[in-house]
Amino acid sequence: MSTHAAALGIAALAYRFARIYASDTRLTFGTGKLGELAEFSNAIMLAMIALFIGYESATRLLYPRNYRLRTGYSYCDDWRCRQSPQCMASSRQ
């Protein structure tokens, strides 16, 4: 959501700059390319974020983390670990 807000902000700044300097003679080709430049920079920014998200997801798939959630229940409430030695030891306590 923040990337879309940043993209809209960049587009608004480009539009404002183009409107202010529309009749400036120093700009040889006018301000018509500012919108395209803003769109290109937004596309580069979103592509970099997409690549980062892809890298993070690939890293988490290749090297998963083991999470042990603490709830009000013991860890041995799951049927798969009822016969494990750790479950038996923790149920005796």
Backbone hydrogen bonds, N-H to C=O, Kabsch-Sander energy under -0.5 kcal/mol:
donor,donor_aa,acceptor,acceptor_aa,energy
5,A,1,M,-2.0
6,A,2,S,-2.4
7,A,3,T,-2.2
8,L,4,H,-2.3
9,G,5,A,-2.1
10,I,6,A,-2.5
11,A,7,A,-2.2
12,A,8,L,-2.4
13,L,9,G,-2.4
14,A,10,I,-2.3
15,Y,11,A,-2.3
16,R,12,A,-2.5
17,F,13,L,-2.6
18,A,14,A,-2.3
19,R,15,Y,-2.2
20,I,16,R,-2.4
21,Y,17,F,-2.3
22,A,19,R,-0.8
24,D,21,Y,-1.0
27,L,24,D,-0.6
28,T,26,R,-1.0
30,G,27,L,-1.1
34,L,31,T,-1.3
37,L,33,K,-2.3
38,A,34,L,-2.3
39,E,35,G,-2.3
40,F,36,E,-2.5
41,S,37,L,-2.3
42,N,38,A,-2.1
43,A,39,E,-2.3
44,I,40,F,-2.3
45,M,41,S,-2.3
46,L,42,N,-2.6
47,A,43,A,-2.3
48,M,44,I,-2.2
49,I,45,M,-1.9
50,A,46,L,-2.3
51,L,47,A,-2.4
52,F,48,M,-2.1
53,I,49,I,-2.4
54,G,50,A,-2.3
55,Y,51,L,-2.4
56,E,52,F,-2.5
57,S,53,I,-2.4
58,A,54,G,-2.3
59,T,55,Y,-2.4
60,R,56,E,-2.2
61,L,57,S,-1.8
62,L,58,A,-2.3
63,Y,59,T,-2.5
67,Y,65,R,-0.7
69,L,67,Y,-0.6
71,T,69,L,-0.8
71,T,73,Y,-0.5
77,D,74,S,-1.1
78,D,75,Y,-0.6
81,C,78,D,-1.0
82,R,79,W,-0.6
84,S,81,C,-1.2
88,M,84,S,-2.1
89,A,85,P,-2.3
90,S,86,Q,-2.2
91,S,87,C,-2.0
92,R,88,M,-0.9
93,Q,89,A,-0.6
